Amino acid sequence: MAQNRFRKRLEADQFVVTFECVPGRGAFEREQRELERGMADVWSCNRLDALTFADSPSGRASCAPEGFSALAASQGITPINFLTCKDKNRNELEARLWTLERAGVENVLCMSGDYPTRGWSGVPRAVYDLGSVELLSLVNAMDQGLAVPGQRGRMQRLAPAHFFPGCAVSPFKHTQAERELQIMKLLRKQQAGARFAVCQIGYDLTRLEEFLREARGEGVAIPLIANVYVLTPAIAQVMAQGRIPGCDVSSQMAARLAVEKDVHPTDWREAHYARAGKTMAALRGMGFNGVHLAGLPLSGQVVSYVLDVADAYHGDWRRAAADVTAELGTATPPSRDSADQLPPQDFPPRCGMEALRMLRRVTGFDPRDTAGVGLGTIAGLYPIVDCPKHEGVGPCGGSRDGWCEVHPGERLCIWYEAWRRLAEQGREGELFSVDAAPLSWGVPR
Ligand code: SF4
């Protein structure tokens, strides 16, 4: 099995650089063919510690990452396989993990995943059986040797797996409730076995420095890897409109990038690559344990250029940070429609039986064994009914200004609302101790 360069460096407290690959939709289309060809080229610069393979980003159908992760591993490239909870129940997640174990892929980034938005012949039904904390617990159990029923009902222990699991975190929240909840969730992920965390996309370096300080102050000890996504003006526009959950780009920044392209029609990309290098130098100087490069072409030459710029600013990272901030603008302001200005929202009060009836109506689930169903509530709200992703151990990373990723401007994120309800009585700390056991969907046979 090829050496896991990423894990080795992180465990030796060395700075890591990873590079994002997106498999795209199809099997042998241009995107997949280019990825197959390009991964060797980008790795050949010999300055990366892992290539990452995304799992159906933006909630759309896509080629699964496992095949590419296995291919990379077979070529001596260290992969990180993204594994999202969306579109899969716990058995499918376990199946994917065994597939990765067989292929010698150790690094797995466990995430909830973007809510499904598009698919063949319509919008797919959302499947969220486990959340990211529960998925990390499953990975951890597999690493210990999963206990499963064997012959004649006797429990047997499977051979321990060899995963090195990580998680995602969103540092770019505008309300205090969401910021505290993101750190709370990160602590839960750390407890559940996450060995590293990768930040969501955002460009506010001041906020990133604050986040790092807050996270360390609250007890986050795992390596934190910042995201350096090289935006095109078109993608910046999409992100500024809030169409990619968890990604924070202000409309001012999107406008600046569009102007930059108009003024420098031939070399605007080089300016972006240089800025990525400066951003990387700044993040390293702040104390992040690594950077995740994304939005770049699959080219060893381009990656080397970005890393050369980062090296050039290594001793002068504050100047690099100041340059980037001057070019992209300062802190992203909260949007005018921040839910902080609203009174507590009127979620319909429900008792447990009402919640179960609603669950049956929405999912078709027949709760014959109600005693076995973990219908947890948080501040009177039911994640299984009121949260589109059924997030039972803290919010996903997609809320924006207090609004739910799936219903922006219409429904509040229930975790945000629960935090506000409890904070009025100084009890928001109770959210840190909600039960992390996954819901059981009926009577085992
Ligand atoms: S309610 Fe909150 S946790 Fe649930 S999907 Fe919406 S934003 Fe995510």
Residues whose N, C-alpha, C, O or C-beta is under 5 A from the ligand:
A	BS01	SF4	D386 C387 P388 K389 E391 G394 P395 C396 G398 S399 W403 C404 E405 V406 L412 C413 I414 W415
